[in-house]
Amino acid sequence: MEVTHVLHMNEGIGDASYANNSLVQQKVLTLTKPIREEAITKLYRKMIPESRLVIVDLGCSSGPNTFFVVSEVIKTVEKLCRELNHQSPEYQVFLNDLPGNDFNNIFRSLTSFKNRLSQEMVSGVGPCFLSGVPGSFYGRLFPSKSLHFVHASYSLQWLSQVPKGVENNKGNIYMASTSPSNVLKAYYQQFQKDFSFFLECRAKEVVEGGCMVLTYLGRRSGDPSSKEGCLIWELMAKALNDMASMGIIKEEEVDSFNIPQYTPSPSEVEREVVKEGSFSINRVEVSAVNWNAYDDDGWNKKTSEFSESEVASDGGYNVTKCMRAVAEPLLISHFGESIIEEVFRRYQEILTDRMTKEKTEFINVTLSVTRKA
């Protein structure tokens, strides 16, 4: 699997598109907003003489979340400008993702984004210049010492490649409780290699005193095969294995399919930052969001309108759509398009059953760092 060629969210604005199924990611952005506000406030107060602020969103995808952080950062800076009686800076915004990302959808939304921002900032806003930057963030993307604020949310858990040496991960498509120890080690080592190189590249690109706020899909547990990071993929593996047992797909096709992802713990993220040495850690925080982003009150929610099974069934449908928007391109590249409807039908049944039995959450690890002098 050539990750840079096949890893992208579902395009367009259709029923299975990422644009229409990214509420979980939006809730994570809302949860982590205070950390970004703290970082950008400290940054702006340090760089007041600068007439330009360069903002980067890595793994921007497309849809309603694409401009969420950019808009938030600009509003925070404009508020500070009013408080301190300073002139607004010029904003240079770079939106980055892999080449397969739906950049056309982003470009079509630029005018409405700028108009909305102008309407919300009635006292005015500095000039804003936006560009799309296709390419992997596991490599250099920008000129040396050119970036002030770097953001990434739910993108850095994706690895640059499927780890080597995981051929014996039979019956699994990711790390799992039944994965051999060498598989867990291979995944961790790939994470270390990728994140270390990511930090090296950004260290060259971020100005002294510049900052990054990075949010991973991660885990609290020290066990990489814990359910916190792995259960969502274990249940998809079950759907695929069921299809293999019925001869719909081949068993060896399932055995050779592995997800290029690693959900790190806070200590694993911190360890790599300290080891690389270019950034000082300001904050590391852990948060959680329900698998079913529409369930605001938690999995035990009771209503007079719906039974528990009906709520769970609806939740299984919502989570399936969310995961389909993310995983469908990977599945098509390996198994072909003909199995997609069947695998997600089965996946929904499995998710619905599991969500009636236990609390299901995505764990988020958010890291705020500053480039050392």
Disulfide bonds with the S-S distance in Angstrom:
none
